[in-house]
């Protein structure tokens, strides 16, 4: 007796093999998965505020500069930052900085090599400029991993970047980098909170009033 297997079984096997090959070819690398989870987590919670603490250790001397601020993000294009005695607004094109003690308002281009730009990029999920060099478990019991980043282009400003990430909640705990002058910068994030803020309050930095306007736009 000759037993003939149905042709459909062969087609099913071919379909399964083809599906596996497609999954392998288009599977997202673990590195990109982690970055995308962080980005999606922050974007899903807009608008929000996030406190941060910047510690800068300058190479060649013993001076250390420490600054605490609050970062407000309402959408992908604009943000606002409050420092003691200073308010900063990025309106999607220009950076507005209000010095309360001098009652001066400076408007200028957004410096791509600045702490604020770095914070804005990693919180807003602007990963195009960065590529993951390696990922390591920093504290597996606390679900904390270290992500080593490097710049994708020939940007010599960053020598190296390390993010400490909570892999359970997909938030950035701390960011550390060394710049081209061998200065060490540490940024600690804390006290994340959802907010409701009106456009008028968000853009109040641009209210000239009696302030001296220093316009540095080209």
FENRA-V565659 format. One record per backbone hydrogen bond with DSSP energy under -1.0 kcal/mol. CO is the residue of the C=O (numbers start at 1). NH is the residue of the N-H. Records with the same first field share a line. If there is no record, write none. Layout:
BEGIN
CO: NH, NH
END
This chain:
BEGIN
6: 9
7: 11
8: 12
9: 13
10: 14
11: 15
12: 16
13: 17
14: 18
15: 19
16: 20
17: 21
18: 22
19: 23
20: 24
21: 25
22: 26
29: 33
30: 34
31: 35
32: 36
33: 37
34: 38
35: 39
36: 40
37: 41
38: 42
39: 43
40: 44
42: 45
43: 46
47: 195
48: 73
49: 193
50: 71
51: 190
52: 69
53: 188
54: 67
55: 186
56: 65
57: 184
58: 61
63: 58
65: 56
67: 54
69: 52
70: 82
71: 50
72: 80
73: 48
79: 90
80: 72
81: 88
82: 70
83: 86
85: 100
86: 83
87: 98
88: 81
89: 96
90: 79
94: 91
95: 108
96: 89
97: 106
98: 87
99: 103, 104
103: 212
104: 99
105: 214
106: 97
107: 216
108: 95
114: 118
115: 119
116: 120
117: 121
118: 122
119: 123
120: 124
121: 126
125: 127
127: 130
129: 152
131: 150
134: 148
136: 146
139: 142, 144
143: 167
144: 138, 139
145: 165
146: 136
147: 163
148: 133, 134
149: 161
150: 131
153: 155
157: 180
160: 178
161: 149
162: 176
163: 147
164: 173, 174
165: 145
166: 170
171: 166
173: 189
174: 164
175: 187
176: 162
177: 185
178: 159, 160
179: 182
183: 179
184: 57
185: 177
186: 55
187: 175
188: 53
190: 51
193: 49
198: 202
199: 203
203: 206
204: 207
208: 211
212: 105
214: 107
END
